[in-house]
């Protein structure tokens, strides 16, 4: 199994703390495998097999557990008295009123509870109210480029591996498959599972073809300022009449299923959030290639998407920046302060380099500023702005 150390260390840090550990993320990003790795860690550190209770609600072995009482009873009957019990509930949103079972298990002093879900709704509504302040969310993504590279012995040809990474996708099981056809079929399965199970079924969407048109629009416009109004107008002008309200509902459902992310816009000089001009990015570029084909490749915006996801992985709050009449690709706000990022596929042309540097130069504060490109050159500084080869930055 691929070692997902970043996430594993978070679980270890919260072990035995009086908090429910909630791992969320798109389907097949590795949540169940992460818990396998963590259970191995527990057993290597003195926890017996009998102290570990695992329930995967997508496993047919547990198909009779669909209510919170059945779930609570199943786990409660297996708890060892006088010892700490480690309880893992996978895809818990499949159980009606699951939050009641979680609350009942949480209040037991000998239970350390871990759950996963493929929809953000598990942390909304009643669960959020019932367990307010009593859970920690670990937001999981498919493989980072560094995790992807860790599965290969050769680390010399980063550029070639990067092409494979974006074309085949970053879902862990992709690495077990050979050939473009097999990988495409696997990505199709993930896409259908997310769209049909987590979006259509959950939100009771009737017009699936229209939903897919919205998805295609988002996938085709990653890195471009996008709004529900813009999408509705574009689809309507092409003969697909749809209301702004419907598009907003579709976008919310897609965000909840973790297939897309929205980066809000922030005015650096005015120090305020802006309601317009946000951008959407997708959880996995392989899904974009599957849906749109290679002819829709947009190297610059794809690179921007990869950088956005990596900043999220590193724990930053990420915004699209506005400074005067210019745009900063990303404002990354972390525990140690704020950083600014411009992303460009290549800046070998002096005019392009100047265009990318100008917005960063216009920022008057002294926070770190970076220009990430795919130009494989030594670290360069432009008046304090560090130009870095993106693949080296991804491997940090």
N, C-alpha and C positions, 0 to 999 in steps of 0.2 A: 504493500500500500504506500501511496505517496504521503510523505510526512508533511502534515499541514501544521507546522510548528507554531506559526503565529496564532492560530485559533486554539490549538492544543494548550499553549501556555496560558491563554486566557481562562480556559476551563480549570487548569491546575491552580491558577491564582484565586479562583472563586470556590475551590473545593471546600466543602464543609461550612461555607458561609451561609447564613440564614437568608438566602436569596434563591429564587427559582432561576435556573440558568435556561434562557430561551435562545436557541440558535435558529435564525431565520435566513432565508435565501431562496433563490430560484430552484426549481426541481433539478435534481441530478448534479447539484454543485458540490456535493460531498458531505452533506450534514450527517447522514447515517454512518459513513465511513469515519468521520471525525469522532463520533461516539465510540466506534469500535476501537480506534486508537486510544481514546481516553480510558476505555474499560481495560485495555491491555496495561496501560500505565497504572491503573488502580491495583490490578492483580500483581504487578511487579513491585508494588509498594505496600503489600501486606493485607490487601482486601481479598476476601475469599469469594469464590464463584457464587456461593449461596447468598452473599450480601448484595449481589447485583441482580436487579430485576429489569428486563428489557421487554418493551411492547412496541412492535411496529404495526401501526394501525393500517398500513397498506398491505401487510402480509395476510394472505387468506386464512392463516392459522388463527387470526384474531378477528375474523369478519363478524363474529357474533357479538363483539364488543362495540356497540354503537350508541350507548347511553352512558351518562356519567356514573350512574350507580353500578353498572356492570364493570366499568373500568376501575372504579374505586375498590370494589369488592375483590376483583382479580388481584390487584396489587396488595391490598390490605391482608389478604389470606396468606401471602408469601413473605411478609415482613418478619425478620428475625428479631425477637424481643431482646433488648439489652445490647444490641449492636447497631452501628450505623448502617443504614440500607441506602444503596445508590439506585435510584429509580429513573429509567430512561423511557420516555414516551415519544415515539417517532410519528410525525404527521398527525399530531393530536387534534387538529381541526376537524378530522373526520368524525369525531365523537360529539354528539349533541350535548351542549352545555358542559363541555369538557372542563371549563373553568371551575365548576363546582368540585369536580374530582381533584383538580390541582390544589384548590384551596384546602380541601380535606386532608390531602397528603402533606401539604406544606406545614400545617400546624403540628404535625407529629415531630417530636424532637429527634427521633431516630431516622428521619428521612432526609436525604439530600436529593432534590428533584431537578431533573433535566428534561426539557421538552424541545421538539423541533416543529417547524411549520413552514409551508411553502406559500403562505399568504399573510400579508401584514395585518389582516383582520384579526389574527389571533391576539394581537396586542392592542386591539381597540375595543370599544364597547364595554361589555360586562367584565372582561378579564382585566382590562386596565383599571376599572373602578374597583373591582374586588381585590386586586393584588397591587394596588398603587403603592409604589415604593418598596415592593417586596420581590422584584425580579430585576435581572440584568439581561439586556439583549446583546447577543453576539451576532453581528451582521456578516453572513458568510457569502462569498462570491465563488465562482469557478476559479480555476487555477490562475494565479498571477504568472507573468512571464518567467519570473525567477523560479517559482515552483515547477512550472513546465520544464524549464531547463534542467532542474535537479534530477530529472528522470533520464538524462542522457549522459554518456561518458564524455562525449566531445562537447566542449564549450567554446570552441574557437570560432565557429561560423555562426555568430549570433544573428546576422541578417537573414541567412537561409532559414534558421529555426523560427525567426519572427514571422516570416512569410507563411510557414506551416501553421504557426500558432494562430494567426488571424484567419487563415483560409479554412482550417479544419475545426477551429473552435477550441475553447479552453475548458470544456467539461472533462473531468478526470478520465472517464471511461473511453474517451476518444483515443487515448494512448494505447488502448488494447486492440484497436481496429486497424486493419490495413486496407488501403485502397480508398479512392475518393467516393466510390459508390456506397461502400459500407458506412463510411462516415456520414455521407449525406442522408442515408436512411436513418441513422441514429439521431441526427439533428432534426430530421422530420418528426421522429417520435417525440423528442423533447418539445418541439414547437407545438405539436398537436396536444400534448399533455398539458402544457401551460395554458394554451388558448382555450381548449375545450373544458378541462377540469377546473382550472383555477380562475378563469375569466368567464367563460360562457355559462357554466353550471352555477358558479357562485353568485354571479350577478343576474342570472336568468335572462341573458341576452338572446333575443329571438333572431335578429338580423345578423347572422354570422358573416355573410359575404361583406357587409358594410364594415363590420369590425375589422376584417382582414384588410380592407382598403385603408383604414386608419393606420393599422400596423405597418403596412407597406409605406405609407407616407412618412411615418416616423422613422422607419429604418432607412429610408432614402434621404432623410434630411437631418441626420445626426450632425450636431455641431452648428446647425443653422438656427437663428432665432425663430421660434415656432410657438403658435398659440392655438387654442381651440377654434377661435374665429378664423384664423388663417387656414386651418385644415378644413373646416366646414365650407369656406368659400372656394377653396381649391377643388374639393370633391364635387360641390354643387355645380361649379362651372364646367365640370366634365360629365355632367348629366347624372350625378349621384347625390340627389338632394338629401341633406342631413342637417339637423339643427346643431347650433353651438352647444346647447345643453347636453345633447346626446354624445357629442364628441368629448365633452368634459367628463361625462360618466365613463366612457370607454377608456380615456386616459387614466382616470383614477383607478379603474380596475386593473389596467396594465401595470401601473406603478405598484399596486398592492401585491401583484403576483411576482414582482421583482424582475420582470423582463425589460422594463425601461426605468430610467432614473431622470428626474428633472433637476437641472441646475438653475436656481433662481438668479436674477440679476441684482447687482449691488452697485450703488453709486459710491465710488471711493471718496470723492471730494465732499459730497453731501452727506456721507455716512448714513445712508438709508437704503432699505430694500425697495426695489422697483417692481411694480406689478406686471410690467410687460418686458418682452425681450429675453425671456428664459429659453434655455436650450434643453433638448432631450438627448440622452445617450442610452445605449442598449447594453444588456448584461453580458453579451457574448457576440463578437464580430462574426464568428462562424455561422450563427443563425442568420445574420445579414446576408452572407454569401449564399447560404441555402435558399433564402427567400428571393433575393434579387439577382443572384448570379454574379459572375466575375465582371461583367460589363459595367456594373454599377460601382465598381471599386473607386473609391475616392481616398487616395492615400493620406492626404492631409487631415481630413475629418476622422478617418479611421484611427490615425495616430493620436489625435486629440481625444477620441473615445477611450483609447487604451490608457492615456495619461490620467484622464478623469477618474476611471475606475481605480487606478493605482493610488491616487491621492485619497480616495475613500478608504481603501484598504489600510492606508497608513494613519487613519484616524482623523483626517482633516474634515472640517465642514468646507464644502467647495461651492463657490459662486462664480458666475460670469461677471466680470468687472466692467464698469463704465467709468471713464475718467475724461471729463470734458466731452469732446466729440469722438473720442477713441474708445476702443474696446480692449480689455485685457482678457485673454482666454480664461484664466482661472485665478481667483483669489482663494488661497488655501489657509484656513484659520485653524491652528492647532494649539496644543497646550503651551507651546513655547513661543507662540506669536503668530504673525501673519507672513505669508510668502506670496509672491506674484509669479505667474507662469505664462509665457507665450509658447505656443507649439506651432512649429512649421516643418513641413517635410524636408525642405532644403532652403538654405539661404546663401547659396553660392553666388547668386546674382546680387550685386551691391544694392540695387533698388529694393529688392525683396528684403534684404537684411535691414535696410534703413526703415522700411515700412513696419517690420516686426519690432524693432527697437524703440521706435518713437513713442508708442503708448507707455512702455516701461519707463522711458526717460522722463515722461511728463508727470510721473508720480513723485511727489516731493518728500515723502517720508523715507526712512532709511531701512525699511524692511528688505530682506533678501529678494532679489529678482533673478529669474532664470529664463533662458531661451533654450527650449528643448528641440532638437532637430535630428534628422537621420543622416546628417553629414558626419561621417566617421573621422573626426579630427580631434586633436588634443584639446583639453579644456582651455577655453578662450574667455577673456574678459573684455567687455565693451563698456568702458566707463562704469565699472562696478557690476555690470550685468553679466552673469556667468552663462556662457553658451556651452551646453553639455550634449554629448551624443546620447540620445534617448535610451538606447539599449543598455548603455553603461548605467544610466540612472535607474532603469528598471531592475537591474541586477544588484543594486545596493541592498 
